[in-house]
Amino acid sequence: MRIYVGGFSPVIGNDQLRTLFSLHGSVTSAQVLMNKHTGQSRGFGFIVMGSAEETHSAIAALNGADLEGHTLRCFAV
């Protein structure tokens, strides 16, 4: 399942997002979307977890969590 993750700081990259979500299961893919003109993070991205159970666990644990002063929004898409 795919998870939308938004609301994080522009300094967060793919590796940091992967590390955060890997605490809740296997991460198949982590992608932070970038502004094509500035090259900076747009503050949101997508995670693909290894199973539906891991997806639900990660969303339950991280939706509303604080990451470097920003509140994460996470939901399945």
C-alpha positions in Angstrom: 0.0 0.0 0.0 1.1 3.5 -0.7 1.1 6.2 2.0 0.9 10.0 1.4 3.1 11.8 3.9 2.9 15.6 4.1 3.7 18.5 6.2 7.4 17.9 6.8 10.2 20.3 6.6 11.8 21.0 3.2 15.2 19.7 4.5 13.8 16.1 4.9 14.9 13.9 2.1 14.2 10.3 0.8 16.7 8.7 3.2 15.3 10.4 6.3 11.7 9.5 5.3 12.7 5.9 4.6 14.5 5.7 8.0 11.5 7.1 9.9 9.0 4.7 8.3 11.4 1.7 8.5 10.8 1.7 12.3 7.3 0.4 11.5 8.2 -2.3 8.9 9.9 -2.8 5.6 9.9 0.2 3.2 9.8 -0.7 -0.5 10.0 2.9 -1.7 10.4 6.4 -0.3 10.0 9.4 -2.5 10.0 13.1 -1.5 8.6 15.2 -4.3 10.8 18.1 -5.4 10.0 21.5 -7.0 11.3 21.2 -10.5 12.3 24.9 -10.6 14.0 25.3 -7.3 15.1 21.7 -6.6 13.8 22.0 -3.1 11.4 19.6 -1.4 7.7 20.4 -1.7 7.2 19.1 1.8 5.4 15.9 0.9 6.0 12.5 -0.6 5.0 8.9 -0.8 6.0 5.7 1.0 5.3 2.2 0.0 5.4 -0.4 2.8 5.9 -4.1 2.5 2.4 -5.1 3.7 -1.0 -3.7 4.6 -0.3 -4.4 8.3 2.9 -2.4 8.1 1.1 0.4 6.3 -1.6 0.6 9.0 1.0 0.5 11.8 3.1 3.3 10.3 0.1 5.5 9.7 -1.2 4.9 13.2 2.2 5.7 14.7 3.2 8.7 12.5 0.0 10.6 11.6 0.1 13.7 13.7 3.7 13.1 14.9 6.2 15.9 15.2 9.2 15.7 12.8 11.7 18.6 13.3 9.0 21.0 14.4 6.5 20.0 11.7 3.4 17.9 12.1 3.2 14.9 9.8 0.0 14.0 7.9 -0.2 10.4 6.8 -2.9 8.5 5.1 -3.2 5.5 2.6 -3.8 6.4 -1.0 
